[in-house]
Amino acid sequence: MPTKRYILSFIFFLLISPVFSTEYNASFFGIKSNGTTLNTTSIQKAVNFISEQGGGTLKFYVGRYLTGTIVLKPNVTIHLEEGAVLVGSTNIYDYNIDTPNCALIYGKGVDNIAIKGKGVIDGQGREVAYHLMDQIHNGILADPLDYDRPRNRRPKAIYLRECSNVRIEGITIRNAADWVQTYDQCEDMVVDGITVDSKEFWNNDGIDIVDCKNFKLLNSFIDSADDAICLKSHDASKRCENVEIRNCVARSSANGIKFGTVSAGGYKNIRIINNKVYDTFRSAFTIATPDGGMVEDILVDSLHAYNTGNPLYLRIGARWNNGRQGTINQVVIQNMYVEVAAEKPDAGYSYEGPIEDNPRNISPSGIVGLEGQPIRNVTLRNLEFVYPGGGNPNYAYRGTTQEELAAIPEMADAYPEFSQFKELPAWGFYIRHVEGIIFDNVKLRAKANEYRPALVLDDVNGYDVSGLTVEEGTNKRKKQIFVQNSKK
């Protein structure tokens, strides 16, 4: 018969043993925090075990935990306490490089998962990318090396596909070798209060939201070497739907908040509210649909941007659309304030945006459809855009005669970017192939005199510019609105 002491000891064991609790310390599985021991197998064993027990939390305390790819399993939370760092291996063969989207943390088709805490995920992206390049140059791995950077096998920090009920909270993510984090066809997902600091290699999109449904990005800071916050659509049968981006700050040597570039399916019911963008080489906000995607019901409210290359760019194209026609319809942009930089706004980034792609004079905001394929129903309300002005016709010139406007190419199959047309004939807004646009309390201000008008409308049907005011340097009586081939 068990003694009283035996019973008390057994009860104490039950209380402290992680096997019988929902929280498991990483050290219980032999996971080392010394920064040199490769923990991939031990961490994976822990994740598998917790999932098999019905779920729980794997907790990492202060230390550096070196690892390759970790594959998430259902009902598992990874919790990184303050001072805990998951460190990506610099050996490319420690990652799942035989999958299309290799990553340090990977999950496909798993539900009820989370990554939380005040700790850090450090991908060591530059170092692992250089090791990958060595393997390519030595002929061990094959890769086209676009612009002398690997096209394939660069590990992301996080890649999740077809996952549901996901939470990413509080963590800091640093230095991926590719897109920092990609959430692909995920549903019912919240990313809240995270920090991204990733400028160590090419294509460091801060966060990519791909064909997701019921997705929230909240209260986060994104500083990245490529587009900071990016919605994409890779599958023509899917789309991003019911997405909210709120209370975030973005810094980027590309675009601040962007839809595209890949846009096969489209975007519906997207709410972008109370965000800030700064030091951004390209546009503060962009919608691009060059691949047949349908864009509808978009609200941008209270976006403030400082030291940016361009305020706003909406664009329909025909690049990889396979005969399908992309659309942009029902877009409301309101309560937006932007200051455009006179100099290069991303100067000092490890990977700056390429100045050779830019025109010589400052570009206007653009809302540009295609001939016979207009952007429809755009409302601009309570906007103030401040430009440096100073466009110089002797430096580079684009006029407003019918012949000069007709000479601006359609560029339907080009990569969609505000700078794609090079010189444009307006300093504030260039609007072409649009049906239904309203300016309601919109103020355009150029600090120095310009040779161009503030606004050019070309092939626009159904416009109201009565709510537009313009200030330009010392010019007081200059004609600031130029209309061609358009009607109210």
N, C-alpha and C positions, 0 to 999 in steps of 0.2 A: 504494500500500500504506500503511495507516495507520501513523503514527509511534508510538513508545512514549509520547511525551507526549500524543498524541491519545487513545490507549487509556486512559491513567491519568486524563485529564480526564473521559472518558466514564463511567468507573467511579465517579468522585467525584460526578458529576451523578446517577447512579443512586442513590447512597447518600443524597444530601440531598434529592432531588426528591420532594415530596409526591405527585406523580402516581403514583409507583411504590411508595409506602408505604401502610400502613393508617392512618396518622395524617396529618391535613391541618390546617395552621394556618388559622384564619379569615382572616387577612390575605392569604393566597394568592389568595383570591377577591375581594379588594377590599373586604372587610367592615371598616368603620371603628369605632373604639372611643372616639370623641369624645363620645358621648352626644347628638349633634344630627343626625348623618346618618342618614336612614332606610335601614336595611339589609335590608328585607324581601326584595327581589328577589335581592340578593347571597347572603343566607343560604339562600334556597330553591334557588338555582342550586347552591350547595355541597352541600346535602343530596341533590339530584337526582343530581349528578355522582358523589358517593361511592357512592350506591346502585347506579348504573349500572356502576360499576367493580367491583361485587361486595361492597361494604361497607367500612366503616372508621369512623374517629372524626374528628369535626370539633371541634377544640380552640379554645377561647376563653381568651385570657390577660387580664391585668389591664386593665380598662377598662369603659366603659358602652356597650352595643350596642343602640341603639334599633331596634325592629322592630315590625311587625304580625304577622299570623298566619304561623306556620311549619308546613308540612305535613310530617310525618315520612314517611320512605320505608323500605322493608325494609333490614335489616342496617346501620343507621346508629346510631352513638352520638354524642350531643352531650355534650361534656365541658367543664364550666365550672371552670377553675382558680380557686383562691382569689383574690378580688379582681375576678373577672369577673362582670358583671351584665348579663343580658338584660333590657332595659327595654321594657315595653309602651308602644306609642304611645298618646297620649291622643286621637287622632282615631279615632272609631268606624268610619270607612270604611276603615281600614287592617286591619280584621279580616274574617273570613269570616262576615259577619252574615247571609248568605242560607242558612246551614246551621242546623239546629235547635239545635246546641250549638256556638256559636262560641267560640274559644279562642285564646290566644296561641300555645300549642303544641298541634297537632291531629294525630290519626292515626286512620285507620279501615282495618281489615283488613290491617294490616301486622305482620310478624313480625320477631323478633330486633332489637329496638330498645332503646335505653337513654338515660337522662339521668343523668349522674354528675358528681361533683366537689364541691369546697367552695365553689363560686360561688353566685350568687343569681339567681332569677327574680323580677322586680319588675313586677307587672301594672299599677301606677299606677291601681288600680281606682276610687278615688273620682273622680279627674280624668276618666277615660274615661267613667264613668257619668254625670257631670255634663254632659259633651259630648253623650252620647246623649240625656239629658233635654232639653237645649237643642234638639236636632233634633226631638224629639217635640213640645215646646211650640210650636215654630215651624211645625208642620204638615208637616215634610219626611218624617218617619217616623211610622207609626201604632203606638200601643201603649196598652193600657188603663190604664197607670200605677196599678197596685194600691198603695194607701197612698202615692201619689205617688212610687213607685219603678218603674222599667221592669220589665215582666214578661219581655220578650224582648230578645235581642241583647246582653245584658251578657256580655262575654268572660270565660270561666274562664281560669285560668293554664294548666292542662293538661286536655285531654279526649282520651281514647283509647277507641275502641270496636272490639270484635271483634279485638283484637290478642293475640298470643301470644308467649311467651318475652320478657318485658319486665322491665327492671330500672330502678328509680329509686333512686339512692343518693347520700347525702351532701349533697345540695343544700339550700338554703334557698329557700322560696317565700313571697313577701310580696304582700299587698294586691291580691287579685283583685277584680273587680267583681261576681262571682257566686260559686258554689261554687268553691273554690280548685282542686281537682283531682278529676276524675271518671274512673273506670275502669269501663267499661260492657261487660259480656259479654266480658271479657278472661280469658285462661287462662294458667296457669303464669307467674305474675307475683310479683315481690318488690319491696317498697318498704322500704328499710332505711336507718336513720340520717339521716332527713331532718328539717328544721325548718320548721314553718309558722307564720308570724306575719301574720295577716290579719284585721284588725278595722276596716277602713276603709269598709266599705259593708255593706248588708243581704245576708242569705243567704250569708254567708261560711262554709259548711261547710268544715271543715278538709280532710277526705278523704271522698269518696263511693265506696263499693265496690258496684257495681250488677250483680247477676246474674253475678258472677265465679266462676270455678272454679279451685281450686289457687292460692290467693292468700295471700301473707304480708305483713303489716305489722309491722315489727320496729324496736325501738330508736329510736323517733322521738318528737319533741316537737311537739305540735299546740296552737296557741293561736289561737282563731278566734272570730268574732262570732256564729256559729251552731253547730250540732252539730259537735263536734270530730271524732269518728270515727263514721262513719255507714254502715251497710250498708242498701242499698235493693234492691227487686225491682220493676222496671218492666214486665216481660214475664211474663204468666201462664204461658207455656210454659217459662220459665227459672227459675233460683233461684241464690242464693249458696250455694256448696257447697265444702267443704274449705277453710275460711278460718281462718287463724291470726293473732291479734293479740297480740303479746308484747313486754313490756319497753318500753311506751310511756307517755308522760305527756301528759295532755289537760287543757286549760283552755278554758272556753267560756261564753258568755252564754246558752247553751241547754242541751243535754244533753252529757254527757261521752262515753259510748259508747252508740250507739243503733242498733236495728234498726227501719227504717221512716223516714219515715212511709209512703211509697209501698211497698206490699208485695203485689204481684200474684201472684208465683210463690211465693216463700218463701225459707227458709234451712235448710240441713242440714249437720250436722257442722261446727259453728263452735267454735273454741277460743280463749278470751280469757284470757290467763295473765300474771300479774305486771305489772299496769298500775296507774297512779296517775291520779287525777282531782282537780282543785282549783279553787276560785273559780268554781263552775259553778252557773248560775241554776236550771236544771231538775234532772233526775235524773242521778245518777252513772252508772246503767245502766238502759236501757229496751229492752224488746221490745214493739213495737206491730205488729199485723197487722190493719188495718181494711179491707183490700182483697182478702180471700179467700186470702191466702198461707198456706202450711203451714210451720210452724216445728217442727223436731224435732232432737233430739240436740245440745243446746247445753251447753257447759261454760264457766262463769266461775270462775276460780280465782285467788286472791290479787289482788283488786282493793282498793286503798286510796283512800279519798276524803275530802277535807278541805274545809271551808267550802263545802258544797254545799247546794242547795235541797231535795234529796230523795234518799234512797238508791237506791230500786229501784222500777221500775214495769213490770209485765207486763200486756198488755191485748189482748184480742180485740175487734174492732169490726166494723161492717158499713157502710162508707162507699161505696167504689167497687167493691164485690165482685161486682157483676153476677150475683147469685144464688149465687155460690160461698161456702162457709163456711170461714172461716179457722180454723186450729188452732194451738195451742201444746202440745207434748208432749215429755216427757223433757228437762227443764231441771234442771241441777245447778249451784247457786251455792254456792261454798265458800270459806272463808278470806278473808272480806270484812270490812273495817273501814271505817266511815263516821262522820264527824262532820258533823251538820247545823247550818247557820248559824242564829243567831237573827235576824241582820240580812240585808240584801240581799247575797248572796255575790258578785255580779258588779258591784258598785258601782265606777264609774270606767271601765268599758268605753266605747268610743266609741258603741256601739249596745247598750244594756242591754236585758235581758229586760223585758217589760211587766208592771209590778206590778198593773195593773188586772185581769189574768187570774188572779191568785192568790187563794186564800181568805185569811181574816183570821187564822186560827190555823194553826200549822205542820201541813203534811199528813203523814200516815203513808206508809210504803211501801205500794204497792198491787199486788195480784194479782187481776185482775178480768176474768172472761170475760163471756159473755152467757147469758141464760136459755136452757137447752137446748143450749148450746154452751160447755161448760166448758173451762178450762185444765186440762191433765192432767199428773200425775206430775211434781211439782216437789219437789226436795230442797234444803233450806236447811241448810248444815252449817258449823259454826265461823264464825258471823257475830257481829259486835258493832256495833250501831248506837247512836250517842249523839245524843240530841235535846236541844234547849234546854228543852223542857217549857214550862209556863206558859200553856197553853191557857186562855182566859177565856170562860166561858159567857155572861157579860154583854156580851161583845164580838161573839161569833157562836157559835151553839149548834147541835149536832146530837146527838140522843139515841139510845138503844139500844132503845126499845120496838119492838115488831113494826110498829106503824104508822109510826114514825119511820124505821126501816130500809127499809120498803117505799116510803117517799116518796123515797128516793134514786133518781134517774132512771137508766134504762139507758144513755141517750146513745149508742146504737149507731152513729149516723152522725156523731158529733162528732169533731173533731180529737183524737186520743188523746194526752193529757197528764196527768201526775199531778194537776194542779190542776183538771181538767175538772169534777169533781163539787162544786167549792167546798168547803164544810165537810164533814168526814167524822167518824164517831163514834169513831175510835180515834186514838191518837197514835203507835203503833208500826207496826202492820200492819192494813190493811183488806183482807180476803180474801172474795171473792164469786164464786159460780159456778165452783167449782174441784172437781176430782175427783182426789184423791190428792195430799196434801201432807205432808211430814215436816219437823219442826223438830228438828234434831240439834245440840245445843250452840249454841243461839242466845241471845244476850244483848241485851236492850233496856234502855237506860238513859236516863231523862229527868232533867236536872239540877234542874229545878224541878217543883213539884207540878202535876198535870194534873186537869182535871175528867173526862176521858175515860179509858176503859180502854186498856191497851196493845194488845190484840188483839181484833178483831171478826171472827168467822167467820159468814158468811151464805150459805146454800145451798152448803155444802161437804160432800162425801161422801168418806169415807176420809181422816181427818186424824189426825196424831200430834203433839201439842204437848208431850209429856213432856220433851223436851229444851230447853224454853224457860224462861229465867229473866228476871225483870224487876226493875229498880230504878227507883224514881220519887221523887225529892226526899226529903221526910221521911215520905211515905206508906209504911207497913210492912205494913198488913193489908188494903189495898184490893183488891177483886176486879179482876184485871187481864185476865182472859180472858172474853169474852162470846160465847156460841154461840147462833145462831138458825137454825132450819130446816136443821140439819146433823146428821150422824151419823159416828161413827168407823168 
